[in-house]
Amino acid sequence: MTRMSRKGNASRHMNGAAGKAAPHDPKGDDVKVPVEAESDVTADTTTDAAVEPDSVEDMTDEEAEHQRMVEAAIKAGEDAAEEDFKSDASKLRQERDELAKKLAGVADEIEDAKAKAADSNDRLVRLQADWDNYRRRTAQERLDERSRATEKLVEGLLPVIDDLERAIAHASGAAETDEGLRQFSDGVEAVRQKMVGVLTKEGVETIDPAGEPFEPLSHQAVGRVEDKDSYDETVAEVYQKGYRMGGKVIRPAMVTVTYGGPKRPVEEEAPSSDDDAGKDDATEKDASE
């Protein structure tokens, strides 16, 4: 307002000076400018110049208001974005915690599954071992049952064979003079041999140890005979043959044993297969060298 008053005073002073100077122009050719018109133009210009600062101030206030609105909108957007970020972060943390719980549960389930699998594997191995043992045991039991059944049959036939042998031995002396009796004895011997052959196919072995060293596991001593010419503990005579089946003695041989003779020399043990293999390897090594 002070500037406007000062400018108004200056314009009035200029207008007064112009009004005084106009009558002194002696020449008529010069252009005459009305003092009032010029004064009006000057006044209008001055008025416009005085109004401009208010317009600038008004525009500045609008811009400031606009700036404040923009800043407020930006701040509101930032606050909303921050709230959204916090909400998203909270959701992500919840999802992370849930996934961690699920992962822990899955890890426990995996460990339980591994333990169950190991236990099942152990039970399967034990079951397989039990099955193998059962299969071998049942197979052996079937063989044993078959052997026992055959053994009972053989034990029932052994007295028949003994009777046949006694009959042949009794008829052998008289058969030399009687042709019919000799033929009968030969027929009985053929029957005996056929029966023994059948038993041999079933794994039956005859124990006839005459002249062999006495074996208490397969021989049954029923008497002793003094004989200084034979080794001590030698089978002198077999009264009844024995039989062995599958390595098992089903009936020992009934024998008499000598005594009073020299002691039987100890036989050297035959080298085992491992020793023979070692000797063969050593021989091959020496040959290669």
C-alpha positions in Angstrom: 0.0 0.0 0.0 2.9 2.4 0.7 4.3 1.7 -2.8 1.0 2.4 -4.4 0.6 5.7 -2.6 4.1 6.7 -3.6 3.5 5.8 -7.2 0.2 7.7 -7.1 2.0 10.8 -5.8 4.7 10.5 -8.4 2.2 10.3 -11.2 0.3 13.3 -9.9 3.5 15.3 -9.7 4.4 14.3 -13.3 0.9 15.3 -14.5 1.2 18.7 -12.9 4.6 19.4 -14.4 3.3 18.5 -17.9 0.3 20.8 -17.5 2.6 23.7 -16.7 5.1 23.1 -19.5 2.5 22.9 -22.4 1.7 26.6 -22.9 5.4 27.5 -23.5 5.7 25.5 -26.9 5.9 28.2 -29.6 5.7 25.9 -32.6 2.4 24.7 -33.9 3.9 21.8 -35.8 4.6 19.8 -32.7 2.0 17.1 -31.8 -0.2 18.2 -29.0 -0.9 15.5 -26.4 -3.8 16.2 -24.2 -2.7 16.4 -20.7 -5.7 14.7 -19.3 -5.5 11.7 -21.7 -1.9 11.2 -20.9 -2.7 11.5 -17.3 -5.4 8.9 -17.7 -3.1 6.5 -19.4 -0.5 7.0 -16.8 -3.0 6.5 -14.1 -4.3 3.3 -15.7 -0.7 2.0 -16.0 0.0 2.9 -12.5 -3.2 1.2 -11.4 -2.4 -2.0 -13.2 1.1 -1.9 -11.7 -0.4 -1.5 -8.3 -2.9 -4.4 -8.8 -0.2 -6.9 -10.0 1.4 -7.5 -6.5 -2.0 -8.5 -5.1 -2.4 -11.0 -8.0 1.0 -12.4 -7.4 0.3 -12.8 -3.7 -3.1 -14.5 -4.5 -1.4 -16.9 -6.9 1.3 -17.6 -4.3 -1.3 -18.6 -1.8 -3.1 -20.9 -4.3 0.2 -22.5 -5.1 1.0 -22.9 -1.5 -2.4 -24.4 -0.8 -1.9 -26.7 -3.8 1.6 -27.6 -2.5 0.1 -28.4 0.9 -2.6 -30.5 -0.7 0.0 -32.4 -2.8 2.2 -32.9 0.3 -0.8 -34.1 2.3 -1.7 -36.5 -0.5 1.8 -37.8 -0.7 2.0 -38.2 3.1 -1.4 -40.0 3.1 -0.1 -42.3 0.3 3.0 -43.0 2.2 1.1 -43.7 5.3 -1.3 -46.0 3.4 1.7 -47.7 1.8 3.4 -48.1 5.1 0.2 -49.6 6.6 -0.1 -52.0 3.6 3.6 -52.9 4.0 3.1 -53.6 7.7 0.0 -55.7 6.9 1.8 -57.6 4.2 4.8 -58.1 6.5 2.5 -59.4 9.2 0.8 -61.8 6.8 4.2 -63.0 5.6 5.4 -63.5 9.1 2.3 -65.5 9.9 2.7 -67.6 6.8 6.4 -68.1 7.6 5.5 -69.3 11.1 2.8 -71.6 9.8 5.2 -73.0 7.2 7.8 -73.5 9.9 5.3 -75.4 12.1 4.3 -77.5 9.1 8.0 -78.1 8.3 8.7 -79.1 11.9 5.7 -81.5 11.7 6.9 -82.9 8.4 10.4 -83.4 9.8 8.9 -85.3 12.8 6.8 -87.4 10.4 9.9 -88.1 8.3 11.8 -89.2 11.4 8.8 -91.4 12.4 8.6 -92.8 8.9 12.4 -93.6 8.9 12.1 -95.3 12.3 9.1 -97.3 11.1 10.9 -98.2 7.9 14.0 -99.3 9.9 11.8 -101.4 12.2 10.0 -102.9 9.3 13.3 -103.7 7.6 14.6 -105.4 10.8 11.4 -107.4 11.1 11.6 -108.4 7.5 15.2 -109.5 7.9 14.3 -111.5 11.0 11.3 -113.0 9.2 13.4 -113.9 6.2 15.9 -115.6 8.5 13.1 -117.4 10.4 11.7 -118.5 7.1 15.0 -119.8 5.9 15.6 -121.6 9.2 12.1 -123.1 9.1 12.5 -124.2 5.5 15.8 -125.9 6.2 14.4 -127.4 9.4 11.3 -128.8 7.7 13.4 -130.1 4.8 15.7 -131.8 7.3 12.7 -133.1 9.3 11.3 -134.6 6.1 14.6 -136.3 5.4 14.8 -137.5 9.0 11.2 -138.8 8.9 12.0 -140.6 5.6 15.2 -142.0 7.1 13.3 -143.1 10.3 10.6 -144.7 8.2 13.2 -146.5 6.1 15.2 -147.3 9.2 12.3 -149.0 10.8 11.7 -151.0 7.7 15.4 -152.0 7.5 15.4 -152.9 11.2 12.4 -155.1 10.5 14.2 -156.8 7.6 17.5 -157.4 9.3 16.3 -160.5 11.3 15.1 -162.0 8.0 18.5 -161.5 6.5 20.1 -163.1 9.5 17.8 -166.1 9.2 18.7 -166.5 5.5 22.4 -166.3 6.3 22.1 -168.9 9.1 20.1 -171.2 6.7 22.8 -170.8 4.0 25.5 -171.6 6.5 23.7 -174.7 7.8 23.1 -176.1 4.4 26.5 -175.3 2.9 28.1 -178.4 4.5 25.4 -180.9 3.4 25.1 -179.3 0.0 28.4 -180.8 -1.2 26.9 -184.3 -1.3 23.3 -183.4 -2.1 22.7 -181.7 -5.4 19.2 -180.7 -4.6 20.2 -179.1 -1.3 23.0 -177.3 -3.0 20.6 -175.8 -5.6 18.2 -174.8 -2.8 21.1 -173.1 -0.9 22.1 -171.2 -4.0 18.6 -170.0 -4.4 18.4 -168.8 -0.9 21.7 -167.0 -1.3 20.4 -165.3 -4.4 17.4 -164.1 -2.5 19.6 -162.8 0.3 21.8 -160.9 -2.2 18.8 -159.3 -3.9 17.4 -158.1 -0.5 20.8 -156.7 0.5 21.0 -155.0 -2.9 17.7 -153.3 -2.3 18.9 -152.1 1.1 22.1 -150.9 -0.3 20.2 -148.6 -2.7 18.5 -147.1 0.3 21.9 -146.2 1.8 22.3 -149.3 4.0 25.9 -150.5 4.6 26.9 -153.8 6.0 29.3 -153.9 8.9 31.5 -157.0 8.7 34.7 -156.2 10.7 36.5 -159.5 10.8 40.2 -158.9 11.2 39.8 -155.1 11.7 40.6 -153.1 14.8 37.8 -153.1 17.4 35.5 -150.0 17.2 33.3 -149.6 20.2 31.0 -147.2 18.4 30.1 -149.8 15.7 31.1 -153.1 17.3 29.6 -154.9 20.2 32.0 -157.3 22.0 30.4 -160.4 23.2 33.6 -162.3 24.1 37.4 -162.2 24.2 39.8 -164.6 22.6 43.5 -164.9 23.5 45.7 -164.7 20.4 49.4 -163.8 20.7 49.9 -163.7 16.9 47.3 -160.9 16.3 47.3 -157.4 17.4 45.6 -156.7 20.6 42.0 -155.4 20.4 41.4 -157.1 17.0 38.0 -158.6 15.9 38.5 -162.3 15.8 35.0 -163.5 14.8 31.7 -161.9 13.8 28.7 -163.6 15.3 26.2 -161.2 13.7 26.8 -158.6 11.1 26.0 -154.9 11.8 24.4 -152.3 9.6 24.9 -148.6 9.1 22.4 -146.2 7.4 23.2 -142.6 6.4 26.2 -142.6 8.7 24.2 -143.8 11.6 24.7 -147.3 13.1 21.3 -148.9 13.3 22.7 -152.1 14.6 26.3 -152.8 15.8 28.1 -156.0 14.8 28.4 -158.7 17.5 32.0 -159.8 17.6 34.7 -161.4 19.7 37.9 -159.5 20.4 41.5 -160.7 20.8 43.9 -160.0 23.6 47.4 -160.9 24.7 49.1 -159.9 21.4 51.3 -157.0 20.6 50.0 -153.4 20.6 48.7 -152.1 17.3 51.0 -149.3 16.0 49.5 -145.9 15.8 48.7 -144.9 12.3 49.9 -141.5 11.1 47.0 -139.1 10.3 46.6 -138.3 6.7 47.3 -134.7 5.8 44.2 -132.5 5.5 43.1 -130.9 2.3 44.2 -127.5 3.6 47.7 -128.8 4.2 47.8 -130.3 0.8 46.7 -127.0 -0.8 49.4 -125.2 1.1 52.1 -127.6 0.0 50.8 -127.4 -3.6 51.0 -123.5 -3.5 54.5 -123.7 -2.0 55.6 -126.2 -4.8 54.2 -123.9 -7.5 56.0 -120.9 -6.0 59.3 -122.7 -5.9 58.8 -123.8 -9.5 58.0 -120.3 -10.6 61.2 -119.0 -8.9 
